[in-house]
């Protein structure tokens, strides 16, 4: 199933990758690769991951303190947030794009 990131999730992804790249050269690219692997796992097994709230599921990244929050739509997976695990945990709930 195709994985589609919302505009806000794309921005969060870019911001996190830029932060990691500033901290250590190459770390931002590693973060992006980890997100890509997670998106691939989600596309293959969308219902395996834990329900976070309602119809929203979460996939934790193994190497970074982030999770992908997504919903399973009829023809695609919709990633609504690339969320840090320790910052404002429920900030994404009020998003209009959900």
C-alpha positions as CSV (number, residue, x, y, z in Angstrom):
1,X,0.0,0.0,0.0
2,X,1.3,3.5,-0.8
3,X,2.4,5.7,2.1
4,X,1.6,9.4,1.8
5,X,3.0,12.0,4.2
6,X,0.8,15.0,5.1
7,X,2.4,18.4,4.5
8,X,2.9,18.9,8.2
9,X,4.5,15.5,8.6
10,X,6.9,16.3,5.7
11,X,7.9,19.5,7.4
12,X,8.5,17.7,10.7
13,X,10.6,15.1,8.9
14,X,12.7,17.8,7.2
15,X,13.1,19.7,10.5
16,X,14.2,16.6,12.4
17,X,16.6,15.5,9.6
18,X,18.1,19.0,9.5
19,X,18.5,19.1,13.3
20,X,20.3,15.7,13.3
21,X,22.5,16.7,10.4
22,X,23.6,19.9,12.3
23,X,24.4,17.7,15.3
24,X,26.6,15.2,13.4
25,X,27.3,15.1,9.7
26,X,25.5,12.1,8.1
27,X,23.1,11.6,11.0
28,X,20.2,13.4,9.2
29,X,20.6,11.0,6.3
30,X,20.5,8.1,8.7
31,X,17.3,9.5,10.2
32,X,15.7,9.8,6.8
33,X,16.8,6.2,6.0
34,X,15.2,5.0,9.2
35,X,11.9,6.7,8.4
36,X,12.0,5.2,4.9
37,X,12.4,1.7,6.4
38,X,9.6,2.3,8.9
39,X,7.3,3.6,6.0
40,X,8.1,0.4,4.1
41,X,7.3,-1.8,7.0
42,X,4.0,0.1,7.5
43,X,3.1,-0.3,3.9
44,X,3.7,-4.0,4.1
45,X,2.0,-4.6,7.4
46,X,-0.2,-1.6,8.2
47,X,-2.3,-3.3,11.0
48,X,0.6,-4.7,12.9
49,X,1.5,-1.5,14.8
50,X,-0.1,-0.3,18.0
51,X,-3.2,1.9,18.1
52,X,-2.3,5.3,19.5
53,X,-5.7,6.9,19.6
54,X,-8.9,6.0,17.7
55,X,-8.0,4.9,14.2
56,X,-4.4,6.4,14.4
57,X,-1.6,3.9,14.8
58,X,2.0,4.5,15.7
59,X,5.3,3.0,14.4
60,X,8.3,3.6,16.6
61,X,11.7,4.2,15.0
62,X,14.2,1.9,16.5
63,X,17.3,4.2,16.5
64,X,15.7,7.6,17.1
65,X,13.2,8.9,19.6
66,X,10.4,9.4,17.0
67,X,7.2,7.7,15.9
68,X,5.2,7.8,12.7
69,X,1.5,8.4,13.4
70,X,-0.7,7.2,10.6
71,X,-4.1,6.1,9.5
72,X,-5.1,3.4,7.1
73,X,-7.2,4.8,4.3
74,X,-9.0,2.9,1.6
75,X,-6.2,3.1,-0.9
76,X,-3.1,4.4,1.0
77,X,-1.5,4.9,4.4
78,X,-1.7,8.6,5.6
79,X,1.2,9.6,7.8
80,X,-0.1,12.6,9.8
81,X,2.9,13.2,12.0
82,X,6.6,12.5,12.5
83,X,6.5,13.0,16.3
84,X,9.3,13.2,18.9
85,X,8.5,10.8,21.7
86,X,9.4,13.2,24.5
87,X,7.9,16.5,23.3
88,X,4.3,17.5,23.6
89,X,3.0,13.9,23.0
90,X,-0.5,14.7,21.9
91,X,0.1,17.9,19.9
92,X,-1.0,16.2,16.6
93,X,-4.5,15.4,17.8
94,X,-6.1,18.7,16.7
95,X,-4.6,18.7,13.2
96,X,-7.2,19.5,10.5
97,X,-5.4,17.2,8.0
98,X,-6.3,14.0,9.9
